[in-house]
Amino acid sequence: MQTISANSAVQLFGDKDTVFVDVRGHSEISNSGTIKGALIAPLPEFMTHAKPDGSSTLPGVDSGKTIVVVCASGARSGAAAQQLLRSGYDNVANLSGGIGAWARAGGKMGR
């Protein structure tokens, strides 16, 4: 797993081979917003969204896509990224500094 800075993540925004996933709870996202277009997969139910064969919300392990995981600070997203790696994903990045860092770097926000 790599850790990615918010500035680097902002550069990936809009890339068809990059998927952003927010693992915060629904109420947190309602209060502060999230990365525009991010998939929502709260950590307690995260692995129901991550099926290696691609049969759920996240792309499959063989999709070639990079998955950037975000939370409030980087702790929960780090745990989610580790779960992805254990499930066979290899293009996984944890957004350092969380959603606040993304917003400060000028990243597009949505709900």
HELIX and SHEET records of a PDB file:
HELIX    1   1 ALA A    6  LEU A   12  1                                   7    
HELIX    2   2 HIS A   26  SER A   32  1                                   7    
HELIX    3   3 LEU A   43  GLU A   45  5                                   3    
HELIX    4   4 PHE A   46  HIS A   49  1                                   4    
HELIX    5   5 ALA A   75  ARG A   86  1                                  12    
HELIX    6   6 GLY A   98  ARG A  104  1                                   7    
SHEET    1   A 5 GLN A   2  ILE A   4  0                                        
SHEET    2   A 5 VAL A  92  LEU A  95  1                                        
SHEET    3   A 5 THR A  66  VAL A  70  1                                        
SHEET    4   A 5 THR A  18  ASP A  22  1                                        
SHEET    5   A 5 LEU A  39  ILE A  40  1                                        
SHEET    1   B 2 THR A  34  ILE A  35  0                                        
SHEET    2   B 2 MET A 109  GLY A 110 -1                                        
END                                                                             
